[in-house]
Amino acid sequence: MFGDLIKAGAKAMGGARFGLLNVLPGALLVTVTTVLALAHAYDLDRPVDLGDVLPDEAGTGAVLGFALAALVGGILLRPFERVLVQQVEGYWDAPSPLARLRGAAVELHRRRRDNAAARIQLVEWKPLEFQHGVSTLRSLSDQERRMRRRERALTRDERIVDGYPDDKTTSAAEQRIHRSELMPTRLGNVLRRGERLAGDRYGLDSMVAYPRIYPYVSERLAEAMARNLELLTTTVSLSVSFGLLSAITLPLLGRLDLWSLVPLAAIGLSVLAYRGALITAAYAGTVFSTVFDVHRFDLAAAMRYALPRTAAEEFELNQSLTRYLSKAESHTLQDDAELRDKRFSHPEGSPPPPGQPLIPPPGDGDASA
């Protein structure tokens, strides 16, 4: 009964996917800060006494009241925390206070990616090989160590390049409109790469096509997408909360005791949470690409166009659909030079309900009956 009550309250506060995990980062920040203040940790001349947080005579009601206050604090901090999360994801457009630094941060990431790509190309041009002829055991050992170092460096550079979107194929006109595909943060670049990679392979703009494909995405893929995005938001929020906690607890460095390690531990946990967010973002991009791999034909079917028979036909049709849908508000379909004369292909029978693909899977036709 109590569990059902919690679920009902959570649903009323934030929707079906709202839960304690959503407010955990904010509640953690409020709880730790309050406990340290009540235990006199900020009073450098007094010893820390955790017994002052909840006196011995405090009953269950006081404990529950403290937990409820931390939960409410986490809920109240959540909107502000979301703003900080957007900054971590790289949305530094005005009126963000980091807007002036966006260009410099993007340029740093561009140089980091291009330098790694140049080192990879250099290794391809001049591969390191064992020298032929008479060699001593020491020279062979040295060569093997150099090759291992070169291999590790190559793996690191490939990982760096794989963490960025490829904006070198973007036309000059598109660059003027969208400025750059690169984002000012690592997390933003990993997310942007996932967005671009999912649809670009098929001639689709992911952000334009995905809302049209979403009603036909299978339930398992939709659930996987939702879980990954929820986990991504939580890990980034934890990184932000631990970062704020490290700043709030900086005065503890003046204690010169074990409590001086609190801000250092907080910044370490913030870095670990951020690394977890990078891994989660990369996997979320894989799931997003899977959605387009499986359901990309549902867009053409939903628009009532005949399904392409070759990869070239598919790419051409998808590019035409992307160009039209990206500016559909400015002109009608009959004014579109690429699609106005293209014949529709209406399916026989009634369309499937939302949540099921428009294209039936193999074996569901009359031939399998």
PyMOL commands that set and color helices and strands:
alter all, ss='L'
color gray80, all
select helices_A, chain A and resi 2-14+20-38+50-52+60-88+99-125+137-162+172-178+186-200+206-216+219-248+250-255+258-295+297-302+311-326+333-335+366-368
alter helices_A, ss='H'
color red, helices_A
deselect
rebuild
show_as cartoon
